[in-house]
Amino acid sequence: MTYNPKRLFVLSFLFLCLPFLSSGQEFVTGLTHNPVVAKAAKECPKQAKNTEALKLPFIEDFSKGVGYPDPTFWQDRQAFVNQSYPIFPPSIGAATLDALDEEGKIYAQANRDAFPADTLTSNPIRLDSNFTWQREMRISDSIYFSFFYQPGGGSRANPPVEWERIGDAPEFSDELILEFGYATGNIIFLGYTYSDYILGDGEYYVAGDTIDNPFIPGTIYIFESNAFPGETILLPSDSLFGPEYVWHEVWSTHGCTLDGWLAENPLQYFKQVLIPITDPQYLRNNFQFRFRNYASLDLDSWSSGNIVGWASNCDQWHIDYIRLNVDRTAEDLYPNDVAFVSPTTSALSLYQSMPWHQYRTSDMASKFHNDLSNLSSSVKNTFYTYKVLKDNNTNIYTSPVNNENAQPYHTHGLHNYQYHTEPGINFSYSYDNEDSARFVITHIFRMEGANDEILRNDTCVFEQLFYNYYAYDDGTAEGGYTLLSSTGNPDASLAIQFTLAQPDTLRCIRMWFNRTLNDENVDYFTLMVWGDNGGRPGEVLYSLESQLPAYNENDYLQFVNYYPEEPIALDGTFYVGFRQTHNTQLNLGFDQNNDARGHFFYKTTNEWRESFYRGAPMIRPVVGKAYDHSNIHTAQIASLKLYPNPTTGDIHIRGDIDTDGLQYQLYDLCGRLLDAQQIHDGRIHTSQLVPGMYIVKVLDDTQVIATEKIIKK
């Protein structure tokens, strides 16, 4: 039987939780979409492949950014460069190969059997010349290629903790492959493009029949099954030609788990592979290498628990710190480099972000946390400092420079000097009565002297935003949070705790729902607001039924606003979330890199329970001054009616005047203008709206003749 850590965790955990499983439980699933990559696909048009060859040394540690691989080094866009999924990489950032394509969707060919998924291909590299000695390259120049890799599904805890795992481990049938290759210079036939051909009247065919291909004269099409008039078949319409490539597999590994590595060596979060180049065929002006992975999708729901939408991104591999150069040896395992390993933390004790007018100096944390590493083979004298800028230009604070020796990671693990890894927060923000504020905190950990191999991984930047919402999450989902209620009358709730410094007004609730395969996890829920009862949700302050999970398709930031019918006055501690009375598991975004445990609770019986999962459900309350509804009223002209209301489609306008000469303005409950158009065919288009409440104003020239609230379901 194929080892599946996803299922093993669920099953083993069930036996531990039998006393209360009969009534329900919480689960974390993977993702079927990557909105960061989807946004990059929309904003970054494909470019022609880089044909200008790179020169040695080739060094890439993926610390430059997040999203697509840097086109300076890479030809394709299937790998996901990120700082969220790898566990303690050599330096901050890694390239993740998984089961999602370059548009952030599960591959169309994904199935239960291992299928070819991502490819990470380098640009051409000059291995024909040794530019140091200004001569042709020789095998004796001692060329070595090295990289670090890690299977997904690891935990930062050691020993690993099941409910802190991020991503999914590849099964044994899955593979990670490294290939060396080059373009031969020949142009070869690659295949065909295809076009639709619609069968006309009287065109009946059975398997084995043939027809002439109208797109390519002299060729025929053989039917593999019966076909009837009106059906569309795909016929080859043109030949594709392109450069011929030669690829040779030089290394591969089957799927495995990080747990096994750590059992061998508690510091072995990544393994390094070192490969000498000894074949003269690679000493060319267009040498390339590429990583490929095979993945296998779990298409089944966990049938015994009726978990829908279980199939998700899986079988991740993380690649980091690739080096290709001459004059290396088999002992060249340790780059001369010190680096940040993980993103730094918020300067706030609880939140990643909070409303500026609610901020108090008591909200500040006492220290940051930095994961730092000395990758070299010897002790390095390092220094650390950080600075805080408002709006990236006004200096707020600069910490004193602090020097200390850093021991090598391979013998001592992460750098553990307190004043570098846990620097004190010796400043506080100053409220200036503005609506919002933005601070940029730049941390620098660097080797004294020269010869630091990569300088960009010595800097880590955190952007502290003070807008009008509270957030425990960082805006990126690594998983999906879902509730399972298995009683005869299912009833489950999730509540996130927030505390106000002064009374305020809840304007809306932002929620991030993950897309699932075939939208299996879409069902109605009730938007909820609770008061506090001794650190647990108490009295219901507000509820709004018949809400649906929605997605922001325009900017790929998947937070969607859900508005109460009226602003809600709040004081002290309150809770926002949802209630569901069905067995469809709503798939809420779950940030697994920030820990909000102790501040979110779930209920599948009569008792609220504190979650044991490390992470933060992605729900954000928006607070601020109550919106003035004094100018919002029902239509003032009795002969003008907006219907249906609530609606799932367009709003129609009925009256005894010609509506086609009118205009409409569409606002959200915060007073933001969303749309303004002339009315055609007596209707107002709402297809672009997410579920919630809105305000429609109907105008004749510039005079408002009717104002009405509408509800989009």
NORBEL-V331375 format. One record per run of one state. SS is the DSSP state (hx for helix, st for strand, lp for the rest). FROM is the first residue (numbers start at 0). LEN is the number of residues. If there is no record, write none. Layout:
# NORBEL-V331375
ss=SS from=FROM len=LEN
ss=SS from=FROM len=LEN
This chain:
# NORBEL-V331375
ss=lp from=0 len=4
ss=hx from=4 len=12
ss=lp from=16 len=1
ss=hx from=17 len=4
ss=lp from=21 len=3
ss=st from=24 len=5
ss=lp from=29 len=3
ss=st from=32 len=1
ss=lp from=33 len=1
ss=hx from=34 len=9
ss=lp from=43 len=10
ss=st from=53 len=1
ss=lp from=54 len=3
ss=st from=57 len=3
ss=lp from=60 len=6
ss=st from=66 len=1
ss=lp from=67 len=6
ss=st from=73 len=1
ss=lp from=74 len=5
ss=st from=79 len=3
ss=lp from=82 len=11
ss=st from=93 len=4
ss=lp from=97 len=2
ss=st from=99 len=1
ss=lp from=100 len=4
ss=st from=104 len=2
ss=lp from=106 len=8
ss=st from=114 len=8
ss=lp from=122 len=2
ss=st from=124 len=1
ss=lp from=125 len=3
ss=st from=128 len=2
ss=lp from=130 len=4
ss=st from=134 len=2
ss=lp from=136 len=2
ss=hx from=138 len=3
ss=lp from=141 len=2
ss=st from=143 len=8
ss=lp from=151 len=2
ss=st from=153 len=1
ss=lp from=154 len=7
ss=hx from=161 len=3
ss=lp from=164 len=1
ss=st from=165 len=1
ss=lp from=166 len=8
ss=st from=174 len=24
ss=lp from=198 len=6
ss=st from=204 len=1
ss=lp from=205 len=4
ss=st from=209 len=3
ss=lp from=212 len=7
ss=st from=219 len=3
ss=lp from=222 len=4
ss=st from=226 len=1
ss=lp from=227 len=4
ss=st from=231 len=23
ss=lp from=254 len=3
ss=hx from=257 len=7
ss=lp from=264 len=6
ss=st from=270 len=6
ss=lp from=276 len=3
ss=hx from=279 len=3
ss=lp from=282 len=4
ss=st from=286 len=9
ss=lp from=295 len=6
ss=st from=301 len=1
ss=lp from=302 len=4
ss=st from=306 len=1
ss=lp from=307 len=9
ss=st from=316 len=9
ss=lp from=325 len=12
ss=st from=337 len=3
ss=lp from=340 len=7
ss=st from=347 len=1
ss=lp from=348 len=4
ss=st from=352 len=1
ss=lp from=353 len=2
ss=hx from=355 len=3
ss=lp from=358 len=2
ss=hx from=360 len=3
ss=st from=363 len=1
ss=lp from=364 len=2
ss=st from=366 len=1
ss=lp from=367 len=4
ss=st from=371 len=3
ss=lp from=374 len=5
ss=st from=379 len=11
ss=lp from=390 len=3
ss=st from=393 len=5
ss=lp from=398 len=3
ss=st from=401 len=5
ss=lp from=406 len=2
ss=hx from=408 len=4
ss=lp from=412 len=5
ss=hx from=417 len=4
ss=lp from=421 len=2
ss=st from=423 len=1
ss=lp from=424 len=12
ss=st from=436 len=11
ss=lp from=447 len=8
ss=hx from=455 len=3
ss=st from=458 len=8
ss=lp from=466 len=2
ss=st from=468 len=1
ss=lp from=469 len=1
ss=st from=470 len=1
ss=lp from=471 len=7
ss=st from=478 len=6
ss=lp from=484 len=7
ss=st from=491 len=8
ss=lp from=499 len=4
ss=st from=503 len=10
ss=lp from=513 len=3
ss=hx from=516 len=3
ss=lp from=519 len=4
ss=st from=523 len=9
ss=lp from=532 len=4
ss=st from=536 len=12
ss=lp from=548 len=10
ss=st from=558 len=4
ss=lp from=562 len=5
ss=st from=567 len=3
ss=lp from=570 len=2
ss=st from=572 len=8
ss=lp from=580 len=7
ss=st from=587 len=4
ss=lp from=591 len=8
ss=st from=599 len=4
ss=lp from=603 len=5
ss=st from=608 len=2
ss=lp from=610 len=5
ss=st from=615 len=2
ss=lp from=617 len=1
ss=st from=618 len=6
ss=lp from=624 len=16
ss=st from=640 len=3
ss=lp from=643 len=3
ss=st from=646 len=1
ss=lp from=647 len=3
ss=st from=650 len=4
ss=lp from=654 len=4
ss=hx from=658 len=3
ss=lp from=661 len=1
ss=st from=662 len=6
ss=lp from=668 len=4
ss=st from=672 len=6
ss=lp from=678 len=1
ss=st from=679 len=1
ss=lp from=680 len=2
ss=st from=682 len=2
ss=lp from=684 len=7
ss=st from=691 len=9
ss=lp from=700 len=2
ss=st from=702 len=10
ss=lp from=712 len=1
